Amino acid sequence: MGNSAIIKAKDNDNKGVYLHWNGGRDSVEAFLKYCELKGFRSFNDDYGIARFCQVVGNFFGADGLSLGIVDNPLNLGADNGIYIVDGWEIVGREDFAGREQQEYDLQGMLIAIDEAQPKKQQLGEYLTAKEVPTNTLKVGNTVILKDYKGEVIKHKVVGFGSDRFVNGIKVLNIPYIDLYGRYGDYTNNPNNYLTDEFVRIINQ
């Protein structure tokens, strides 16, 4: 007996992903969360499904037939049933009996999944960095971010915006980092300003 599961997107009954192992809710949630943290397109999108399979395949390795794409997933059986996903979140479960497995710690699973990915694609410190409200940052804090390619980068907070607009964004009191500078000035590039509500830091 395996520990299988089928994962399908909400409103898509034609295609799903079969996991022969690690099909408990704790593992499936960790795989989904990792893809969300990587910034991949959602599981509702074919490209998102492909990325999910890439992450899971790296975790399983090349031994055995542990992962597959299946047609008509609602007509198939699996030990843990069928998980229904919207975005990167489980929103339903069908065709199952018994309790849902919750043995693995999410953070521990995320780290194990990350370590199985190619080195350049790993999130590394990003997973263990503390998430704080952006408005609590101080000059000198080191923030850890993902760039436009999804790669992890670290930069220092070097100041706070003045009462003006930068490329249409009012930057008053918004912290900015030493990412894109000109002659040591980082105030004129809007990409240096941290506008998300929360950010991850590795020092305080």
N, C-alpha and C positions, 0 to 999 in steps of 0.2 A: 504494500500500500504506500502511495506517495503522500505528499502534502500539497496537492494540486489545487489550482484555482483558475478561473477564467475572469479576465477583466475586459469589460466592454464600455464604450462610451454611451452616455445617455442619448437616447433617440437614434442609436445605430445598432440595429439588431442583426446586421449582416456580417459583422466582422468583430473579432475579439482577439485577445492575447491569452495563450495558454501557458501557465507556469506549472511544471511538474513538481517542483520543490519551492519552498518558501512561499507557499500560497496562503499562509495565515494572514489575518488582518494586519498584525503588527508589521510583517515584512512588506506587504503590499502598500500600506500607508507610507512606509519608509521609502520605497522605490518612487512612489508618486511625489512625496515631499522633496526628494532629491531632485527630481526633474523640475519641480516648481522653483527650487532654489537656483537651479542652473539657468532659469529664464527661458526654458524651451516653450515652443508653442504647446497649447493644451492638448490633452488626450482626445479631445473632440476632433482634432485635426490629424490627418494622415501623417504629417511630418512629426507631430507630437508623439504619435504611436511609435513611429520609427525610432525616435530618440529614446523613448521608454524601453524599447527592445534593445537598443544599444547599451543602455545603462545596465539592464538586467543581464544581458549576455556577457558583459564584462565581469559582472559579479559572479556568475555561474562558471565562467571559463568555457573551455572547448570540450569538456568531457560530457558525453551523453546528449540525449535529446531532451533538454530541460525546458525549452522555450519554443513556442511556435505561434504562428498566426492561424486562426481558425475561422471558417465560415459558419454562419448560423449558430452563434454561440449559445443561444437559448435552447438549442436542441441537444447540447452536449452535457455531460456530467463531469463533476470535479469534486474532490474531497471537501473543499471549503466553499463550494457553490460558485456563484457568479457575482462579482463585484461590479456595480454600476458607478461610473465615474463621470463627473461633470467638472470641466477644468482639470484640476489635479486633485480633486476631493472625492472620496467615496460618498455617494448620496443614496445608495441602496444596495440590497443584497438579495439574491434569489436562489432557489433550489439548494437549500442547505439544511442541515440538521445539527444540533448541538451548539456548544458555545463557540465564540470566536476566539481564536488564539491571541493572547496578549502576553507573551513571555519575553519578548525582546524589547529592550529600552530603545526608544526612538533615536536618541542622540547616538547611542552606541551603534545602532544599525546604519545611521547616516555616515558615520565615520568609516565603518567597514565597507559600505558601498563605495565611498569616495576613494578609499585606498585601493580598490579593485579597478579604478579607472586609469587610463593613461596619465602619466605624471603631469603632463602639461595641462590636462583638463581637470585636474583635481581642485576641489574647493579649499582643501587644507585648513588653514587658520580661520577662514571665513566661517566654518561650521562651529567653532568653539568660541569665537569672538562674542563679547557681550553686546546685546542690542539695547540701545538707549534712545530716548527721545532726542531728536536733533537739536532742539532748543536748549538742551543741557550741556552741549559741547563747550569746551574751553580751548583757547589757543594752546597748542602743543599736543593735544590729543592726536593719536594716530588712528585714522579710520581705515577700514578695510572694505573695499568695494569691488564690484565687477564692472569691467569696462565694456565698451560696445561689442567686443568680441566674446564676452562672457568669461574672460580671464580675470583672475583675482589680482588686484593692485592695492598697494598701501600708500597713503599720503597723510601729511600732517595738516591739521587745521592751523592756518596762519593769520586769520583775521575774520572780521565780521563786516558785512556790507554797510555802506553809508546810505543816506537818504537820497537815492537816485535810482534810475532805471538802467539796466544792462541788457541790451537786446530785447527790450520789452518787458523785462522782469524787474519788479521793484525788489531791491536786494537789502533793504534796511534790516539790520540785525541778523541776516542770514549768514551762517558760517561759510567760509570758502577755504579751499585747500590748495596746496602747491602742485597742481596738476599741469595746467597750461599757463606758462608765464612768459613775459617779455621784459627782459632786463630786470628780472626780479620782481616784477609787478604781476600779481595774479587777480587783480580786481576787475579787469575788463573782459574776461572770458566767462560767459554764462555757465559753461560746463564745469567751472570750478566751484560753483555754489551748490550747497547741499540742501535741496528743496524737499526731499522726502521727509515724512513725519518721524521715521526712525532710521538709525544708522548703526552699523556694527563698529565697535572700537576694540583695540587690543591694548590700550593703556589708558589711564585716567590721571 
